[in-house]
Structures are given as structure tokens and as C-alpha cells.
């Protein structure tokens, strides 16, 4: 398995990346609901110089992909990260995150940040009204039995730095994480 810059990927590989975006996030109501919206998301990484993306490939097969949005000279947002469900837990996500971080570091980026929505019940914050003491709720953040991607990012050195309440609807929050890489 190795990374491949999306800009040099074949049309078939880009189409597979779009399909993975839909399949891997089918549980998340706020994600890309269909192949057309996913194709548009993949294409946005080809048309905008402030966006970069890499695929994880094995042979010609796409196993997953990651995107980066440059918000400032010193910060990139990791968005999205998706791995084909059949290939999860094989190191693909870790490879993609480390690839993004390596490229970001070379560009002088100091911080990589991300939002990881809980719109499916993966944490104890799901369904809760976080106001008026948002930070008290955040201090008690834990995954539920369904699990949540914030635990994956935490293993890679990312820290929970905040939460945006109700971004995907009432009780469906966006957990903000960041990591200093520079």
C-alpha cells in the first residue's frame, strides 16, 4: 500500500474515491448522500490550489483517500479521511494521515486540525444539549459502544481542542481536534 497524489490518479481511481466517500460515511447523515455529490467533492480537490488530496492504493486499487484544505500559511484542515470499509484497520488511515502531515510540514504548516462529527451516536455527547456549559460536557467526552473516529485521531497524536454544538442538527456535534506538526 502506498500514497498517490490525487492529481495524477486515473479517472477510474477518482471514481473509486468518490464511491468510497459515500460507502465509508453511509452511517453519517451529514456526509455525502450520493455518488454525484461525492464526485463533486473529489473534483474540488483538483480545481482549487488551496486543496490537496492523496489516495491509498494497492496496485491500481484505491483503498481510501484523504484531503487537506489550506486555511492559512500555518494551518491545514484534514478533510475528509475515508477508507473503504473492507480495508479498515489495516493501516490505511494512518498512512494517509502521515502522508498529509509530511506534505504539510514541507509547506511550513505548524498545525493540522479537523472536525469529526458525531451525528450517529459514537460519543456520549450525541443527543445532548451542550449549552450553557459546553466545555463541561466536552471534558466528559467518551466513545460509546458504537465507537467514534476521535479515538483513531487521538492515537495518532491529535488532541480534542473544542466542540461546535449542533452543527449537524440538534444534539449532533462536531468535535474539533488538532495536532502540532511543525
N, C-alpha and C positions, 0 to 999 in steps of 0.2 A: 504494500500500500504506500502510495506517495502523493504529495500535493501537486496540483496542476492549476496554474492561473486560469481563471475563467475566460480571460480574453483570448486564449489560444485553444480553448476547448472546441470540439466539433459541435455542429448543430444537434446531433443526436445526444451528445453529452449534456448540452444545455437543456434539452427537452427532458432528459432524465433528472436533472437537477430540479426542474420545475415539478416533476411528478413526486420527487422525494419531499419537496416542501409541503405539498398537500398531504401526502401519506403520513409523514412523521409528525405532523401537527394536527391530525384529524381530531384529536381529543380536545383541542383548544378552540373554543368558539370564536375567538378574536383573530385567528390565523387566516391564512389564505383558503377560501372555501372551495375553489375550483381551479382547474388547470389554466384557464385564461388569466386569472389574477396572479397565479404563480409564475406563468411565463412573463408577465409584465414586470414582476419583481426581479426575476433573473435578468431580464433585458436592462433594467435600470442600472445594473452594475456594469454594463457595457457602455452606456451613454453618458455617464456622469463621472468626470475626473476626480470627484471627491469620494468616489466609491470604489472599492476593490473587493474581489472575491476569489476564493480558491476552492477547488474540488478535491476530494479524496478519491483517488482512483486505484483500481487494481486491474491491471491490463488496460482495457478500454472501459471497464465498468465503473460507473460513478456510485460511490458508497455513501457520500454525503457532501455537504458544502458549507462554507462559512462566508459571511460578508463583513465588511468594515466600512463605516461611514466616518469620514474625517470632519470633525466639528470645529477643530482649531489646530494650530500648528503643534499642539502638545497633547491632544486627546482624540482618540478614535472610539467610536461606539461599535461593539461587536453585535452585528445584527444582519441576518439571522444565523443560527447554527442549527443544522438539521442533519440527521443521519438516518438512512434507510432503516426502518425497524428490524429488518432481518440481519443487519450488520452492527447493531448497537452492542456495546460492551466488549468491543474488540480493539479499542484504542483509536478509533477513527475520530471521535470528537476531540480527544486530547491532541492528536496530530494536527487537526485543523486549528485549534486554539493556539498551539505553539507556533504554527506557521504564520498566523496572523500577527502574533506578538513579535516574531522575528522581523517581519517586514515593517511593522510599526516602529520598532526600535531603530531600524536603519533609517527611518524617516524622521527621527528625532522626537517621536512620541514618548511621552512620560507616563500617561495613564490610558488604560483601556477600560471602558465601562460598558455595562449592559443593563437592560431591563429584562427580567424574566417573569412574565405574567403568571398569576395564579387565577386562571379562570376555569379551573377544572377540579379544585379541591385537593391540591397537592400539599397545602400547608394548613396550619391551624388558623391562619388569617382569613382563609376563604370564608366568605359569607358574613364575616364580622364587620360591624360598624366601627371603624378605627378612630373616629372622632369622639371626643375632642382631644384625647391623648394618644396621638398616632405613635409616638416614639415608645410609649409604654407597651403597646401591642407589639411593636417591632422587636423590642427587647425579649419577648417571649416566643419569637418565631421558631417553629419546629416543622419538619416534614410530617405529613400524615402517612398512613399505611400505603397510600397511592404513590407516595414519593413525589419529589419535585426537583427540577433541574438545578435549583440553587445549591443542592448538596454536591453535585458534579463540579460546579464552578468553585465552590469552597475548597474542594480537594485540589484544585489547580491553583490555589492561592488568592482567589477573589474574596473580597470582604463585602458583606452587606453594609451599604452606606446610606440606605434610605428606602422609603416606600412611597409610591404615589397611589393614594386610595382611589378606588372606584374607577380606574382608567378604562377597564373593560366592562363596566357596568357596576351597579351596587354590589358591594362585597367581593368584587373581583379586582384585585390589586396588582400593581406592578412593583416587584421587588427590584431595587436598584443595587447593583454590585460594581465594584471597581478593583483594579489592581495596578500598582505602580510597576512599570516595566523598565523605566529608564533611569 
